[in-house]
Every structure is written in C-alpha cells, then in structure tokens.
C-alpha cells in the first residue's frame, strides 16, 4: 500500500505530521455517518441496521449514493477482522430484501428517491486504518462492486481518505457496442434509457463518446465508468463527470462538479443548473456537439476531476 506523507509549511524547515491508523472507534464512525455526503457522496439511511434474527447481523452504516445505488459501509476495527466477507454477506442480504430497503428509503428520503433506486449497482465500502495485500488480492477475485478506503488521522483536525482498491462488477455491456435498434419516434428520446440511447445513436455520436471516455479515464487509475439507467457516471470516490447521450440531437450532455459562478458561461455550450433538476450530478452543464466542443471542455473536465 502507498504511504502518504503530510507536511506543515508554517515553520522552517517544514515539519512532517504523523498520521495515525489506529483501530477505528465508534466516535470516528459517527463522524463518517454525520458527513457521508461530503466524504463519500452517500446519503445516510441507518446505523447498526439489523438484518433480523435469522441472519443475526448488523450493518455498520447503510446509505444510498448520488447515483441512487444502495451502499453498505463496514469498518475494519482490527487487523484479523474479515470485514470483506462480512460485507458480502450483507450485500446478499440486501438483494434478497429489496422491499425492506425501498421502504427505508421511502421513509427517510421520500418517494422520488425510492422510485429511482439503481439496483444494478449496489456496492460495499470497507473503511480501515490499513489493509493487507491479501485484502487487495481478495477483492480482485470477487465480481462485486467493492471499494477499500484507508483513513489517516493527523492530529485532531485532519482526516485523510485514500482509495486503495476499487473493483467494479462486470455486467452485460450497455454502451456504444450495442447493436443499433429501430430509430425512436420523434419526441421520445427523453423516455429512452441509457442503453436505448446508445442502441440508436449514430457512429459519430458513439465515436464522440469514446473520445470523451478516453480523456476522462486517462486522468487517473482511480477513475471508474459506471453505466446507470439514464446516464454514465465517471467517479473516483464520488462522481465528477456524468454524461447523458441524446441520440436524436447528436449531443452529449455532460454534468461536472464545477461552480458555474467560477466560469464564463457560453450560450449553447455551458449552462448553470444549480437550481435545475437533472439526471446525474454536477451544477455545470456542458453540451458537446462536436470534437471541437470536447477540446473546449477538457479544462472543465479536469477541474472537476481535481476537485473530486
């Protein structure tokens, strides 16, 4: 695992701050749960959630992420604790109790969120002071959405989070390689799913998407591409680029986490969506109608990546 070094520049010479990776205590779990959206892009649902007498377990933290996917968070408190297997047990429980989860989301976050749960991408996040090489190898052998997140405490004021391993479950391709189907009826594009948009997209639009994907994925080894029902999300720990292809207008609508007030908006290219609901996440909308538009957008895409 990589080693992070943090220095204070207040004095001369710079002083290294010592990070702690002690056993994760309940107080730190409480901090995570109070700020899940900030740390992980996850909305909090429940703590120590009981899976019932038959299963006899308690999920440390239960939530739903910014893409509407169920999230189970487990904290590794000791070196010999097999938190990955435990989390996989809870993931299986979750898939067998969808109705119970949907009811919880309905009560906590409302009908709109409950109706849009993405059951295609439930994931497990394991948080620990550190992981062994065996932990990293184990998750690579499992076809599930799993992230290993290491934390370091520096004094009482600094908390560092490091994504040390991330595995995305393989699923049936729904991207540009799908064989084209019949063209949609006029005005029906807004009702098409992501897979249907790609299925009827032109070669030009698919090529433009592949160029966008190549640039975004090339920003770092930690970038993941996730196909959801209505859009594609590119994420690190949290989303930083979301893409909605519009086959009937030959456009890629891109949302990035860049403050619209920090850029000069250009009509027909960028738009402030901070007060407008839309698929995906991010307050700045970018419309890509050509390869030239993609070149113009690259600095904004990179800015969103660096801020994520």
HELIX and SHEET records of a PDB file:
HELIX    1   1 UNK A   26  UNK A   34  1                                   9    
HELIX    2   2 UNK A   36  UNK A   40  1                                   5    
HELIX    3   3 UNK A   52  UNK A   55  1                                   4    
HELIX    4   4 UNK A   83  UNK A   96  1                                  14    
HELIX    5   5 UNK A   98  UNK A  109  1                                  12    
HELIX    6   6 UNK A  111  UNK A  115  1                                   5    
HELIX    7   7 UNK A  133  UNK A  140  1                                   8    
HELIX    8   8 UNK A  189  UNK A  191  5                                   3    
HELIX    9   9 UNK A  194  UNK A  200  1                                   7    
HELIX   10  10 UNK A  203  UNK A  217  1                                  15    
HELIX   11  11 UNK A  247  UNK A  249  5                                   3    
HELIX   12  12 UNK A  260  UNK A  262  5                                   3    
HELIX   13  13 UNK A  291  UNK A  307  1                                  17    
SHEET    1   A 2 UNK A   6  UNK A   8  0                                        
SHEET    2   A 2 UNK A  15  UNK A  17 -1                                        
SHEET    1   B 6 UNK A  19  UNK A  20  0                                        
SHEET    2   B 6 UNK A 145  UNK A 154 -1                                        
SHEET    3   B 6 UNK A 123  UNK A 128  1                                        
SHEET    4   B 6 UNK A  70  UNK A  76  1                                        
SHEET    5   B 6 UNK A  58  UNK A  65 -1                                        
SHEET    6   B 6 UNK A  42  UNK A  50 -1                                        
SHEET    1   C 3 UNK A  19  UNK A  20  0                                        
SHEET    2   C 3 UNK A 145  UNK A 154 -1                                        
SHEET    3   C 3 UNK A 158  UNK A 167 -1                                        
SHEET    1   D 6 UNK A 224  UNK A 227  0                                        
SHEET    2   D 6 UNK A 232  UNK A 235 -1                                        
SHEET    3   D 6 UNK A 239  UNK A 246 -1                                        
SHEET    4   D 6 UNK A 251  UNK A 256 -1                                        
SHEET    5   D 6 UNK A 284  UNK A 288 -1                                        
SHEET    6   D 6 UNK A 270  UNK A 272 -1                                        
END                                                                             
